[in-house]
Amino acid sequence: MALKIFEDCVACGACEPVCPNQAISEGDPFYVIDPEKCTECVGFHDEPQCVSVCPVDCI
């Protein structure tokens, strides 16, 4: 199941470069995660990288 970015996203962009699947992109007004690409970092990392770098815990 894919992760989701909620409305309290401040559009800082910290999550986009750390996604190993390039599933995160800039949306309007906040970033979005493509559910087809998001694997929650299973097989890449022990925890989702976007969650670990999000300063407002909106993922």
C-alpha positions as CSV (number, residue, x, y, z in Angstrom):
1,M,0.0,0.0,0.0
2,A,1.4,3.4,-1.0
3,L,2.0,6.3,1.4
4,K,0.2,9.5,1.1
5,I,1.1,13.2,1.7
6,F,-1.6,15.1,3.7
7,E,-2.7,18.7,3.4
8,D,-0.4,19.9,6.2
9,C,2.6,19.6,3.7
10,V,4.6,22.8,3.6
11,A,6.0,22.0,0.2
12,C,9.6,22.1,1.4
13,G,10.7,19.4,-1.1
14,A,12.7,17.4,1.4
15,C,11.0,14.1,0.5
16,E,11.3,14.2,-3.3
17,P,15.1,13.6,-3.7
18,V,15.2,10.8,-1.1
19,C,12.6,8.6,-2.8
20,P,14.3,5.6,-4.4
21,N,11.4,5.1,-6.8
22,Q,10.9,8.7,-7.8
23,A,7.3,8.4,-6.7
24,I,7.1,11.9,-5.2
25,S,6.5,14.9,-7.3
26,E,5.5,18.6,-6.8
27,G,1.8,19.0,-6.9
28,D,-0.4,22.0,-6.4
29,P,-0.3,23.2,-3.6
30,F,1.7,20.3,-2.0
31,Y,3.7,17.3,-3.0
32,V,2.0,14.1,-4.0
33,I,3.0,10.4,-4.1
34,D,2.3,8.2,-7.1
35,P,0.7,5.1,-5.6
36,E,1.8,3.0,-8.6
37,K,5.5,3.7,-7.9
38,C,5.5,3.9,-4.0
39,T,6.7,0.7,-2.4
40,E,7.2,2.3,1.1
41,C,11.0,1.7,0.5
42,V,10.5,-2.1,1.1
43,G,13.6,-3.7,-0.3
44,F,15.5,-0.4,-0.3
45,H,15.6,0.8,3.3
46,D,14.4,-0.2,6.8
47,E,11.9,2.7,6.9
48,P,10.3,4.9,4.3
49,Q,12.8,7.6,3.5
50,C,10.3,10.3,2.8
51,V,8.8,9.8,6.3
52,S,12.2,10.0,7.9
53,V,13.0,13.5,6.4
54,C,9.6,15.1,6.5
55,P,9.9,18.1,9.0
56,V,6.1,18.3,9.6
57,D,5.2,14.6,9.7
58,C,2.6,14.9,7.0
59,I,3.3,11.6,5.3
